[in-house]
Amino acid sequence: MARDVWHVPVSTSGTGSTTALRLFRLRDGRRCAVGFSSPEGLAALLGPDQAYTELGEPALRGLIAPLGIDTLVLDPRLVAPSVALPPATTPSVTAQATPPVPPLTPATQLQRR
């Protein structure tokens, strides 16, 4: 039986001494772990500088189970909706500038009488 290996995104500390799984969220807000069937697929979605480790599915499930995560996504694709920019409008009335509010100082704070 062939052993499937997933390429799983990780983050590393500045010194490189600590590695942590990079977790994501589904559209409904639940956390999930992701894996890629190839390093090229991982780089295409997350960028060429994304660090990764190779894990089998049982090992990945074993790492995320204590965190309460039970969802794995293999070869995810970006599914975020496109961001539509609002149409540019020109204001018909020029807004009047309001004077700045001076910061509170002990002299301007409310005093007890």
Beta strands, then each sheet from edge to edge (+ up, - down):
strand 1: 6-12
strand 2: 19-21
strand 3: 24-25
strand 4: 31-35
strand 5: 52-55
strand 6: 72-74
sheet 1: 2+ 1- 5+
sheet 2: 3+ 4- 6-
end
